[in-house]
Amino acid sequence: MDTESHSTRPSGMAKSTKVIVLTTVMFTFISFWRAAAVVIGDLGSTAYYMGGIAEQFIGKVAPYFILAVMVFAFCVMALYVESSPLFTRGGVYRVVKSTLGGWFAKVSVSALVFDYILTGPISSVSGGHYLAGLLNDTFKISGIDIQFDRHFFSMATAIVIVIFFWWENVKGIEESSSKAAKIFFITSVMGVMVIVWGIVTLLLKHEPFFTHFPPMKIELSQESYGWLKDFEWTKSIALISILIAFGHSLLALSGLETLGQVYREVEYPKLKNFKKTALIIFLFSVILTPGVSFLGTMLIPDDIRPQYIDNLIGGIAMFLVGPHWLNLIFQGFVVIVGVLILSGAVNTSIVGANSVLNRVAEDKVLTDWFRKPHKKFGTTYRMLNLIAILQIATIIISGGDILLLGEAYAFGVIWSLVFKGFAMIVLRYKDKRPREWKVPLNLTIKGIEIPFGLIFIFVVLFFVGITNLFTKPIATISGVLFTIAFFTIFIISETINKRRIMKEKNLTEDEFHSDENMKVLEHFNLEDEAAITPELIGSELNDRVMVAVRDPNNLNHLKKIINETDTDTTEIIVMIARVFRDKMNTEVKNELEGDELHLFSEVVNVAEKIGKPVIPVVIPTNNAFFSIMNVAHSLNVREVVIGLSAKYKPDIQLQQLALIWGTVHSDENTHVRVRIITENIEHTIDL
């Protein structure tokens, strides 16, 4: 911090220091296990309904294509591992906008929002169907004359699930990811039990194990061709049949975009943990989802399997080796776990949609009204309200029809990924920044790097997307209409927002689009306190380091401290001294001024890029030097870190701070280390 003071003496300032605490959940970071659990909540939940839906369109070959999709998912994850370190608040929107421009970015996000809006309903309704089936079967076996209407019951259950996870996300990512982690653990236990028990059952049969595998023969239904069903020539081309089958299995990629959205919340070391997140997601999904589909085909007789199309794992449970009563108990366990993970998919959809819409709002496409933080939790609750309302409306409009939701759902999944894949290729040539990691298969020819890995991923996504346009009429019609509607809303909102900002700030068109005006400024909740204490600023650890900041373009000292500090044992307090500007030294506004907002927004960017939390505070004062040392004493910090001043030499800064330290503390056993960090050298003194 450039600690330039208006006076060199305290001017009668009391040791009880007034403080403004900035509260926001954006400084909450989660482990790679929790990050993986959030994404798996959606990606893994498809195991419960993907096999049944795919088999209705492409026949008993469905498990092979689902396996192929899940292997391909690992390739798609590589897109996010490369792009996320470049754009901490990553995902489709940032990547597409930086390469293809704002219009394409809005189109891709509109399609993606359609995906997220449908993810919640299809998963929660599916969970409701599982629960209704379990209750109805239990009542029937028990001789109780009660049978729930499955569609009505599943709709009611789905609405309750959406409301529950809406509230969890209002409370913050730490709350929702904690629930997701618990669901992930119990689902893993269930998955291992189903697969191991299923394999044992097949091994105990008289026929050789491999004879139970379904035939590798594509049997496309008339419905699977969509608008191509009247074009007989398409049915004779093997590649088209493969693309159609692959497209009808693509629903298994549900929720993958959330991987890019959750990168912001992954804790330090960010990229290393992000790779672990991707690996966990891949291993879980490539085993569970295809495994369930294979076991469903291999264990459940062909004439009985249609009864379990929307309850495939429940059907598997009934054909496992063992006494009938044990099958019934295990079926109940499987269904309960299914309801949990399908509910977790709702959480994933809300987390993803909220992150995507926040990226759009940060770009001034949506008005700042949407980004207003919750007074208690600091979350963008108005975004969450909008998402929950749209999901509940979708549940009601669909009438709880799983096939209808599943068909409509495919549009957003594929086209958001198509835009992402193409943008990543363009980004290699447009943004020459060094990559922390690259998608493999890069060949340099005559000094030009050709990213064959990226090109392969894009080509597959593009041709499957084109195929889906013609073979999934419901998805195409509903997806295009929704995308156009949301795109129109974005354009209108952006225009209104732009005119308002230009009028308020008296800006020209060029000034509005300048880098300075387009900087993302965070929203903070402020708590005005009479005195500063560790409890009031939310400091729970005994070891503390305080970093004073002033210049948003000079935060190297903050970066160094965040990188070298173990935030599990030590808390980092980031302080800005707000020097009084009125003559009476009494004016204290309980809001951030423009330069302070810019400064702390940059602090947020630094903290989240590294993946470690900080505690930001604003201290009103008439003397920056005194304020720094007084706060250090009040919070009992171990170190005070500042940057190089543009006005004072380092030895003068240290001298001033040492003199003031002697006036603010009386306990000779209390010590503090002061560090001035510059680019090339560090100055230190122990007081």
C-alpha positions in Angstrom: 0.0 0.0 0.0 1.2 3.5 -0.8 0.7 4.7 2.8 0.6 8.5 2.1 -0.8 10.2 5.1 -2.4 13.6 5.6 -0.6 14.1 8.8 2.2 12.4 10.7 0.5 12.3 14.0 -2.7 10.6 15.2 -4.5 14.0 15.8 -6.2 12.8 18.8 -7.6 9.7 17.1 -8.8 7.1 19.6 -7.5 3.5 19.7 -11.1 2.2 19.3 -11.2 2.2 15.5 -14.4 2.4 13.4 -14.5 -0.3 10.7 -16.6 -1.2 7.7 -16.6 -4.9 7.0 -17.1 -6.2 3.5 -19.1 -9.4 3.6 -19.5 -11.7 0.6 -19.4 -15.5 -0.2 -17.1 -14.9 -3.2 -14.2 -15.6 -0.8 -15.4 -19.1 -0.1 -13.3 -21.8 -1.8 -14.1 -25.5 -1.8 -12.0 -28.7 -2.1 -11.7 -30.7 -5.4 -13.9 -33.4 -3.8 -16.7 -30.9 -3.3 -16.2 -29.4 -6.7 -16.4 -32.8 -8.3 -19.5 -33.6 -6.2 -21.3 -30.5 -7.5 -20.7 -31.5 -11.2 -21.4 -35.2 -10.6 -24.7 -34.2 -9.0 -25.9 -33.7 -12.6 -23.5 -35.8 -14.7 -23.8 -38.9 -12.5 -27.5 -38.6 -12.0 -28.1 -39.5 -15.7 -27.3 -43.1 -14.8 -30.8 -43.4 -13.4 -32.6 -42.5 -16.6 -30.1 -42.3 -19.5 -30.1 -46.1 -20.3 -33.9 -46.3 -20.6 -34.2 -43.2 -22.7 -31.4 -44.1 -25.1 -32.7 -47.7 -25.5 -36.1 -46.5 -26.7 -34.4 -44.7 -29.6 -31.4 -46.8 -30.6 -32.1 -50.3 -29.2 -30.0 -52.6 -27.0 -26.8 -51.1 -28.4 -27.4 -48.1 -26.1 -24.8 -49.1 -23.4 -22.0 -49.0 -25.9 -22.9 -45.5 -27.1 -23.3 -44.3 -23.5 -19.8 -45.6 -22.8 -18.5 -43.8 -25.9 -20.1 -40.6 -24.8 -18.6 -40.8 -21.3 -15.2 -41.4 -22.7 -15.6 -38.5 -25.0 -16.7 -36.4 -22.0 -13.1 -36.7 -20.8 -12.0 -35.0 -24.0 -14.5 -32.3 -23.5 -13.3 -31.8 -19.9 -9.9 -31.0 -21.4 -11.4 -27.9 -23.0 -12.2 -26.6 -19.5 -8.9 -27.5 -18.0 -7.1 -25.4 -20.6 -9.5 -22.4 -20.7 -10.4 -22.0 -17.0 -6.9 -20.8 -15.8 -7.1 -18.1 -18.6 -10.6 -17.0 -17.4 -11.1 -17.7 -13.7 -14.7 -16.9 -14.2 -14.7 -19.1 -17.2 -17.2 -21.3 -19.0 -18.8 -20.7 -22.3 -19.6 -17.0 -22.0 -16.1 -15.6 -21.4 -14.3 -17.9 -23.9 -16.8 -17.3 -26.7 -17.0 -13.5 -26.1 -13.2 -13.1 -26.1 -13.0 -14.9 -29.5 -16.2 -14.6 -31.4 -17.7 -11.5 -29.9 -20.7 -10.5 -27.7 -23.5 -11.7 -30.1 -22.2 -15.3 -30.3 -21.6 -15.2 -26.5 -25.2 -14.3 -25.9 -26.5 -17.0 -28.2 -24.3 -19.7 -26.6 -25.3 -18.6 -23.1 -29.0 -18.5 -24.1 -28.7 -22.1 -25.2 -26.8 -23.0 -22.1 -29.4 -21.4 -19.8 -32.0 -23.6 -21.6 -29.9 -26.6 -20.6 -29.7 -25.6 -17.0 -33.4 -24.6 -16.7 -34.3 -28.2 -18.0 -31.7 -30.0 -15.9 -33.5 -29.2 -12.6 -36.9 -30.4 -13.8 -35.8 -33.6 -15.6 -33.7 -34.7 -12.6 -36.2 -33.8 -9.9 -39.2 -35.2 -11.8 -37.2 -38.4 -12.4 -36.5 -38.6 -8.7 -40.2 -38.1 -8.0 -41.0 -41.0 -10.3 -38.5 -43.2 -8.5 -40.0 -42.3 -5.1 -43.6 -42.7 -6.3 -42.8 -46.2 -7.7 -41.2 -47.2 -4.4 -44.1 -46.0 -2.3 -46.7 -47.6 -4.5 -44.8 -50.9 -4.5 -44.5 -50.8 -0.7 -48.2 -50.0 -0.2 -49.1 -52.9 -2.6 -46.9 -55.4 -0.9 -48.2 -54.3 2.5 -51.8 -54.6 1.4 -52.5 -50.9 1.8 -55.0 -49.7 -0.7 -53.2 -46.4 -1.6 -51.6 -45.6 -5.0 -50.2 -42.2 -5.8 -50.6 -40.7 -9.3 -47.0 -40.9 -10.5 -47.1 -37.8 -12.6 -48.8 -35.6 -10.0 -46.6 -37.0 -7.2 -43.4 -36.6 -9.2 -44.3 -33.0 -10.0 -45.0 -32.1 -6.4 -41.8 -33.8 -5.3 -39.8 -32.0 -8.0 -41.1 -28.6 -6.9 -40.1 -29.3 -3.3 -36.6 -30.4 -4.3 -36.1 -27.2 -6.4 -37.2 -25.0 -3.5 -34.9 -26.8 -1.1 -31.8 -26.4 -3.3 -32.8 -22.8 -4.2 -32.6 -22.0 -0.5 -29.3 -23.9 -0.1 -27.7 -21.8 -2.9 -29.1 -18.6 -1.4 -27.0 -19.5 1.7 -23.9 -20.0 -0.5 -21.7 -22.5 -2.5 -20.2 -23.9 0.7 -23.6 -25.0 1.9 -24.8 -26.5 -1.4 -21.4 -28.2 -2.1 -21.5 -29.8 1.4 -24.8 -31.4 0.6 -23.5 -32.4 -2.9 -20.5 -34.1 -1.3 -22.7 -36.2 1.0 -24.8 -37.2 -1.9 -21.7 -38.1 -3.9 -20.4 -40.4 -1.2 -23.6 -42.3 -0.7 -24.1 -42.6 -4.4 -20.6 -44.0 -4.8 -21.4 -46.7 -2.2 -24.6 -47.6 -4.0 -22.8 -47.7 -7.4 -20.1 -50.0 -6.2 -22.8 -52.3 -4.6 -24.9 -52.4 -7.8 -22.0 -53.1 -10.2 -20.2 -55.6 -8.0 -23.4 -57.5 -7.1 -24.5 -57.4 -10.8 -21.2 -58.8 -12.0 -21.4 -61.6 -9.4 -24.9 -62.4 -10.5 -23.8 -62.7 -14.1 -20.8 -64.9 -13.2 -23.1 -67.3 -11.2 -25.3 -67.9 -14.3 -24.8 -71.0 -16.4 -24.0 -69.2 -19.6 -20.5 -67.7 -20.1 -20.2 -64.1 -18.8 -19.5 -62.4 -22.1 -22.6 -64.0 -23.8 -24.8 -61.7 -21.7 -23.4 -58.5 -23.4 -25.9 -56.8 -25.7 -25.3 -57.1 -29.5 -23.4 -54.3 -31.1 -26.2 -53.7 -33.6 -27.8 -50.2 -34.0 -31.6 -50.6 -34.1 -32.9 -47.0 -34.7 -36.6 -46.5 -34.0 -38.7 -44.3 -36.4 -38.8 -41.6 -33.7 -35.0 -41.5 -33.5 -34.8 -40.2 -37.1 -37.0 -37.2 -36.3 -37.5 -35.1 -39.5 -35.2 -37.5 -41.4 -37.6 -40.4 -41.2 -39.0 -39.8 -44.6 -35.6 -39.6 -46.3 -34.8 -43.3 -46.9 -31.3 -42.7 -48.1 -30.2 -41.5 -44.7 -31.0 -45.0 -43.2 -28.5 -46.6 -45.5 -25.5 -44.5 -44.5 -23.7 -46.0 -41.5 -22.1 -42.8 -40.4 -25.4 -41.0 -40.1 -26.8 -43.9 -38.1 -23.8 -43.7 -35.7 -24.2 -39.9 -35.4 -27.9 -40.3 -34.6 -27.2 -43.0 -32.0 -24.4 -40.9 -30.5 -26.7 -37.9 -30.4 -29.5 -39.8 -28.6 -26.9 -40.8 -25.9 -25.5 -37.3 -25.5 -27.8 -36.6 -22.6 -25.2 -38.3 -20.5 -23.0 -35.2 -20.9 -25.6 -33.2 -18.8 -24.0 -30.7 -16.4 -20.5 -30.7 -17.9 -20.5 -27.0 -18.4 -20.7 -26.6 -14.6 -17.1 -27.8 -14.5 -16.1 -24.4 -16.0 -18.4 -22.5 -13.7 -17.1 -24.1 -10.5 -13.5 -23.4 -11.3 -13.8 -20.0 -9.6 -14.6 -21.7 -6.3 -11.8 -24.4 -6.4 -9.3 -23.9 -3.6 -5.5 -23.5 -3.9 -3.5 -25.0 -5.7 -6.2 -24.2 -8.3 -5.1 -25.9 -11.5 -3.8 -29.0 -9.7 -7.1 -29.4 -7.8 -9.1 -28.7 -10.9 -7.3 -31.6 -12.7 -8.2 -33.8 -9.8 -11.8 -32.6 -10.0 -12.0 -33.6 -13.7 -10.4 -37.0 -13.1 -12.8 -37.8 -10.3 -15.8 -36.8 -12.4 -14.5 -38.9 -15.3 -13.9 -42.1 -13.2 -17.2 -41.8 -11.5 -19.3 -41.2 -14.6 -17.4 -43.6 -16.9 -18.0 -46.5 -14.5 -21.5 -45.8 -13.1 -23.6 -44.5 -16.1 -22.5 -47.1 -18.7 -22.2 -49.8 -16.0 -25.9 -49.4 -15.1 -26.9 -49.3 -18.7 -25.0 -52.6 -19.4 -26.4 -54.3 -16.3 -29.9 -53.2 -17.1 -29.7 -54.8 -20.6 -27.8 -57.9 -19.3 -29.9 -58.7 -16.2 -33.4 -57.6 -16.9 -35.3 -59.8 -19.5 -36.3 -58.0 -22.7 -40.0 -58.5 -22.1 -39.8 -57.0 -18.5 -37.3 -54.2 -19.1 -39.9 -51.7 -20.6 -41.5 -51.7 -17.1 -38.2 -50.2 -15.7 -37.4 -47.7 -18.5 -37.6 -44.8 -16.0 -36.4 -46.9 -13.1 -33.5 -48.9 -14.6 -31.4 -49.3 -11.4 -34.5 -50.3 -9.4 -35.2 -53.0 -12.0 -31.6 -54.2 -11.8 -32.0 -54.6 -8.0 -34.9 -57.0 -8.5 -32.8 -59.4 -10.7 -29.7 -59.6 -8.5 -28.8 -63.0 -7.0 -30.2 -63.4 -3.5 -33.5 -63.9 -1.6 -36.5 -61.8 -2.8 -36.8 -59.9 0.5 -33.2 -58.8 0.1 -33.9 -57.6 -3.4 -36.8 -55.6 -2.2 -34.7 -53.9 0.6 -31.9 -53.1 -1.9 -34.4 -51.7 -4.4 -35.6 -49.4 -1.6 -32.0 -48.3 -0.9 -31.3 -47.8 -4.6 -34.4 -45.6 -5.1 -33.7 -43.5 -2.0 -30.1 -42.9 -3.2 -31.5 -42.1 -6.7 -33.8 -39.5 -5.3 -30.8 -38.0 -3.5 -28.5 -37.8 -6.5 -31.2 -36.7 -8.8 -31.9 -34.0 -6.3 -28.2 -33.1 -6.4 -28.5 -32.5 -10.1 -31.0 -29.8 -9.3 -28.3 -28.2 -7.1 -25.8 -28.5 -10.0 -28.2 -26.8 -12.4 -28.8 -23.9 -10.0 -25.1 -23.4 -9.3 -24.3 -23.5 -13.0 -27.1 -21.2 -14.1 -26.3 -18.7 -11.4 -22.7 -18.6 -12.4 -23.5 -18.2 -16.1 -26.0 -15.4 -15.5 -23.5 -13.6 -13.2 -20.9 -13.6 -16.0 -23.5 -12.0 -18.3 -24.5 -9.5 -15.6 -20.9 -8.6 -14.9 -20.6 -7.6 -18.6 -23.4 -5.1 -18.2 -25.8 -7.2 -20.3 -28.1 -7.6 -17.3 -28.7 -4.7 -15.0 -27.0 -4.5 -11.6 -30.3 -5.1 -10.0 -29.8 -8.9 -10.6 -26.4 -8.8 -8.9 -27.6 -7.2 -5.6 -26.2 -9.4 -2.9 -28.3 -11.0 -0.2 -28.1 -8.9 3.0 -27.1 -11.9 5.2 -25.4 -14.4 2.8 -24.0 -12.2 0.1 -25.3 -14.4 -2.7 -27.0 -13.1 -5.9 -30.3 -14.2 -4.6 -32.3 -12.4 -7.3 -30.6 -14.5 -10.0 -31.4 -17.6 -7.9 -35.0 -16.6 -7.6 -35.3 -16.3 -11.4 -33.8 -19.7 -12.0 -36.0 -21.4 -9.4 -39.2 -19.8 -10.9 -38.3 -20.9 -14.4 -37.6 -24.4 -13.3 -40.8 -24.7 -11.3 -42.7 -23.3 -14.3 -41.1 -26.0 -16.6 -42.1 -28.7 -14.2 -45.7 -27.6 -14.2 -45.8 -27.1 -18.0 -44.2 -30.5 -18.8 -46.7 -32.3 -16.6 -43.9 -34.5 -15.3 -43.2 -36.2 -18.7 -39.6 -37.6 -18.5 -39.3 -38.3 -22.2 -40.6 -34.9 -23.2 -38.1 -33.2 -20.9 -35.3 -35.5 -22.0 -35.9 -34.8 -25.7 -36.1 -31.0 -25.2 -33.0 -31.1 -23.0 -30.5 -32.2 -25.7 -30.4 -28.8 -27.5 -28.6 -26.7 -24.9 -26.1 -29.5 -24.0 -24.7 -29.9 -27.5 -24.8 -26.3 -28.8 -23.2 -24.7 -25.8 -20.3 -27.2 -26.3 -20.1 -26.6 -30.0 -19.6 -22.9 -29.4 -17.1 -23.6 -26.7 -15.1 -26.0 -28.9 -14.8 -23.6 -31.8 -13.9 -20.7 -29.6 -11.1 -22.6 -28.0 -9.5 -23.2 -31.5 -9.8 -19.5 -32.3 -8.4 -18.6 -28.9 -5.2 -20.5 -29.6 -4.4 -18.0 -32.4 -6.0 -14.9 -30.9 -4.7 -15.1 -27.3 -1.0 -15.9 -27.2 -0.7 -16.0 -23.4 1.2 -19.0 -22.1 -1.1 -21.8 -21.1 -0.7 -23.6 -17.8 -2.0 -26.6 -19.6 -3.1 -27.4 -23.2 -5.4 -30.0 -24.8 -2.9 -32.6 -26.2 -2.1 -33.4 -29.8 -0.5 -30.1 -30.9 1.7 -30.3 -34.0 3.9 -27.4 -35.1 4.3 -27.1 -38.9 6.5 -24.3 -40.3 6.2 -22.4 -37.1 2.4 -22.6 -36.9 0.9 -24.7 -34.2 -2.1 -26.8 -35.3 -4.2 -28.0 -32.3 -5.4 -31.3 -33.6 -6.9 -32.3 -30.3 -9.1 -29.2 -30.2 -10.1 -29.7 -33.8 -11.1 -33.3 -33.2 -13.3 -32.4 -30.2 -15.0 -29.6 -32.2 -15.6 -31.7 -35.3 -17.3 -34.4 -33.3 -19.4 -31.9 -31.4 -20.4 -30.0 -34.5 -21.5 -33.0 -36.5 -23.5 -34.4 -33.6 -25.1 -31.0 -33.1 -26.1 -30.8 -36.8 -27.5 -34.3 -36.6 -29.5 -33.5 -33.5 -31.0 -30.5 -35.2 -32.8 -32.8 -37.6 -33.4 -35.8 -35.5 -34.7 -34.2 -32.3 -37.7 -32.0 -33.4 -38.8 -31.3 -29.8 -35.4 -30.2 -28.7 -34.8 -28.1 -31.9 -38.1 -26.3 -31.7 -38.2 -25.7 -27.9 -34.4 -24.9 -27.8 -34.5 -22.5 -30.7 -37.5 -20.7 -29.3 -36.1 -20.4 -25.8 -32.7 -19.3 -27.2 -34.3 -16.6 -29.3 -36.4 -15.5 -26.3 -33.4 -15.2 -23.9 -31.2 -13.7 -26.6 -33.8 -11.0 -27.2 -34.1 -10.4 -23.4 -30.3 -10.0 -23.3 -30.2 -7.5 -26.2 -33.0 -5.4 -24.7 -31.6 -5.5 -21.2 -28.1 -4.6 -22.5 -29.5 -1.7 -24.5 -31.4 -0.3 -21.6 -28.5 -0.8 -19.2 -26.1 0.9 -21.7 -28.3 4.0 -22.2 -28.7 4.4 -18.4 -25.0 4.1 -17.7 -24.1 6.5 -20.5 -26.6 9.0 -19.3 -25.6 8.8 -15.6 -21.9 9.1 -16.3 -22.2 11.3 -19.4 -20.2 8.9 -21.5 -19.8 8.7 -25.3 -20.2 5.3 -27.1 -16.4 4.9 -27.2 -16.0 5.8 -23.6 -18.7 3.3 -22.6 -16.9 0.4 -24.3 -13.5 1.4 -23.0 -11.5 -1.0 -20.9 -11.8 1.2 -17.8 -15.6 1.4 -18.0 -16.1 -2.3 -18.8 -14.1 -3.5 -15.8 -16.1 -5.9 -13.6 -16.9 -4.3 -10.3 -18.1 -6.6 -7.5 -21.0 -6.0 -5.2 -20.4 -6.1 -1.5 -22.5 -6.1 1.6 -21.2 -3.6 4.2 -21.4 -3.8 7.9 -20.7 -0.6 9.9 -19.1 -1.4 13.3 -18.1 1.0 16.1 -14.8 -0.8 16.8 -12.7 -3.5 15.2 -12.3 -6.9 16.8 -11.5 -10.3 15.4 -15.0 -11.5 16.1 -16.7 -8.6 14.3 -14.7 -9.2 11.1 -15.4 -12.9 11.2 -11.8 -13.9 12.0 -11.8 -17.3 13.6 -8.1 -18.2 13.6 -5.5 -17.0 16.1 -2.8 -16.4 13.5 -3.4 -13.4 11.3 -1.5 -11.4 8.6 -2.7 -8.0 7.5 -2.1 -6.6 4.0 -2.7 -2.9 3.4 -3.7 -2.0 -0.1 -4.3 1.2 -2.0 -3.6 0.9 -5.7 -5.5 -1.6 -7.7 -2.6 -1.7 -10.2 -0.1 -2.5 -7.4 -1.2 -5.7 -5.7 2.0 -7.7 -6.1 2.6 -7.7 -2.3 -1.0 -9.1 -1.8 -0.3 -11.8 -4.4 2.9 -12.8 -2.7 1.3 -13.0 0.7 -1.7 -15.0 -0.6 0.6 -17.5 -2.4 2.9 -18.0 0.6 0.2 -18.2 3.4 -1.5 -21.4 4.5 -5.0 -20.1 5.0 -6.0 -23.2 6.9 -3.9 -21.9 9.8 -3.5 -18.2 9.1 -6.1 -15.6 8.1 -5.3 -12.8 5.6 -6.9 -9.5 6.4 -6.9 -7.0 3.5 -7.3 -3.4 4.7 -7.9 -0.1 2.9 -7.5 3.1 4.9 -10.2 5.6 3.9 -8.7 9.0 4.6 -11.3 11.6 5.6 -12.0 14.2 3.0 -14.0 16.6 5.0 -12.4 19.3 7.2 -14.1 18.1 10.4 -12.9 14.5 9.9 -16.4 13.2 10.6 -17.8 12.1 7.2 -18.1 8.3 7.1 -20.2 6.9 4.2 -21.4 3.4 4.8 -20.8 2.5 1.1 -17.8 2.0 -1.1 -16.6 4.9 -3.2 -15.8 4.3 -6.9 -12.0 3.9 -6.4 -12.5 1.6 -3.3 -15.0 -0.5 -5.3 -12.4 -0.9 -8.1 -9.7 -1.7 -5.6 -11.6 -4.4 -3.7 -12.9 -5.9 -7.0 -9.2 -6.4 -8.0 -8.6 -7.9 -4.6 -11.4 -10.4 -5.3 -9.8 -11.2 -8.7 -6.5 -11.9 -7.1 -7.9 -14.0 -4.3 -10.1 -16.2 -6.5 -7.5 -16.7 -9.2 -5.2 -18.1 -6.6 -8.0 -19.9 -4.7 -7.5 -18.6 -1.1 -9.9 -16.6 1.1 -9.2 -13.1 2.5 -11.1 -10.8 4.9 -11.6 -7.3 3.5 -12.1 -4.3 5.7 -12.3 -0.5 5.3 -11.0 1.7 8.1 -12.0 5.4 8.1 -9.1 7.5 9.3 -7.3 10.8 9.1 -3.9 9.1 9.2 -3.2 6.0 7.2 0.0 5.1 9.0 -1.7 5.3 12.4 -4.7 3.4 11.2 -2.6 0.5 9.9 -0.7 0.0 13.2 -3.7 0.5 15.3 -5.7 -2.1 13.5 -2.7 -4.5 13.6 -2.7 -4.1 17.4 -6.5 -4.4 17.7 -6.5 -7.6 15.7 -3.3 -9.0 17.2 -1.8 -9.7 13.8 1.6 -11.4 13.4 2.6 -9.4 10.3 1.8 -6.2 8.6 2.5 -6.1 4.8 2.5 -3.0 2.6 3.6 -2.1 -0.8 6.1 0.5 -1.9 4.9 4.1 -1.5 5.2 6.6 -4.4 5.9 9.3 -1.8 8.0 7.8 0.9 11.2 5.7 0.8 11.0 2.3 2.5 13.2 3.4 5.4 11.0 6.4 6.1 7.9 4.2 5.9 9.4 1.7 8.4 10.4 4.6 10.7 7.0 6.1 10.7 5.3 2.8 11.4 7.7 1.9 14.2 7.1 5.2 15.9 3.4 4.8 15.8 3.6 1.2 17.0 5.0 2.5 20.2 2.0 4.7 20.8 -0.7 2.2 20.1 0.4 -0.7 22.3 1.5 -0.9 25.9 2.3 -4.6 26.2 6.0 -5.2 25.6 5.3 -8.9 24.9 3.3 -8.0 21.9 5.3 -8.0 18.7 4.7 -7.5 15.0 6.7 -7.8 11.9 6.4 -5.1 9.2 7.2 -6.0 5.6 7.5 -3.7 2.6 7.4 -5.8 -0.5 8.5 -4.5 -3.9 9.1 -6.3 -7.2 12.8 -6.7 -6.6 13.5 -6.4 -2.9 11.8 -6.7 0.5 12.3 -4.5 3.6 11.5 -6.0 7.0 11.5 -4.8 10.6 10.5 -6.6 13.8 8.7 -4.4 16.3 
